[in-house]
Amino acid sequence: MKLSSFVVLAVAACAGALSTAQAQEAAGKAQAAAFDKRMFAGPLGAKSLACFVRRYDANHLAQHPKQKVSAMKLLVEAKTVPQDKTINYSFRVGIQYRDRPGNFDSGGYCNHALPTKAGRVTAYECGVDCEGGGLTVALSNDNKSATARIGRIMVSDRSKPDAEPAEMQTDGSDDKVFRVDRAEASECAELVTDRNSPPSATSDRLQVMGLK
């Protein structure tokens, strides 16, 4: 009798734990979907893009003499894969240096960051293949700008596609956190890697908001 009662209690405890885990997973998915809606200014389509741009003026660069980056473009992309019922997230970032000519870029794949203590998903964690570093992308409260936090990241000279990537030039904390403003998707056209594929009104939804 005692053994039977113990088994019943163990089964109930396992069922309760499973139910809690399922509830947490459902809440996590809901929070991730809410963050996606903020990032892409609406429900995801087959393909959704969000573009953010910042060109630093002379006054800003004078106040931050150690900052190497003079301009940045950030493209975040989500592709829905119906057959797998999954969503693939990716990013591309383009930069220009204040003291070096040329256009440099990098890219990789993203996942939702772990929820905060308040249970909110507030960022994407993005990485570059082959230990190429990465960045974290968060949104402002009004969804009109994004913050890119860079630890280290490998970038390539766009004019030299066969050259080996090199680590992004930085000189201290001034090149670690960048606020970039939401812009029209056309501003990031140079970063769209499949821009030569035929456009589709349903599969290539360019979702932008808060235009400046």
Secondary structure, DSSP 8 states (H G I E B T S, - for coil): -HHHHHHHHHHHHHHHHHHHHHHHHHHHHHHHHHHHHHHTTSS--SEEEEEEEEE--HHHHHH-TT--EEEEEEEEEEEEETTTTEEEEEEEEEEEESSS-S-EEEEEEEEE----TTS---EEEEE-TTT-EEEEEEE-TTSSEEEEEEEEEEEEETT-TTS--EE----SGGGTEEEEEEE-GGGGGGG-TTTTS---TTT-B----S--
